[in-house]
Amino acid sequence: MILLTDKITFLTDRILLEKFLKFCIVGGSGVFVDFGITFVCKELLKFNKYAANALGFVCAATSNYILNRMWTFASTNPHIAEQYLRFICISAVGLVINTSVIYLLHGRMKWNFYVVKLFAIGVVTVWNFFMNYLFTF
């Protein structure tokens, strides 16, 4: 016989998994925004590569915030500015984690850059999801 607590655990686990999958889809769309904005600013508008990269990051994080607020977490919190600031701060820490993983595993240990980048993206995705789940939405 399945206990009520088992059913609740199953449902909450399923809901959490659905939110995580939605979060990953939104993150995938953010990659296109990031690369698109960075490319346009760097190649067409001739911005400095670091400025173009920062602008791409901010635009992607902003679009991710909007999509996650509306779709992934269906947030109705009226304090949008505060929520957005939390999201951006968590994303910025994620960027530091990403860069640190790449520096450590590729720069110092000489592992393959693209394997390390994929690993870093995985680590940061989990970080961003749970931090936003717990503190933003």
Summary of the structure (lengths in Angstrom):
residues: 137
radius of gyration: 17.4
end to end distance: 34.8
largest distance: 65.9
contacts: 383
relative contact order: 0.11
helix: 86%
strand: 0%
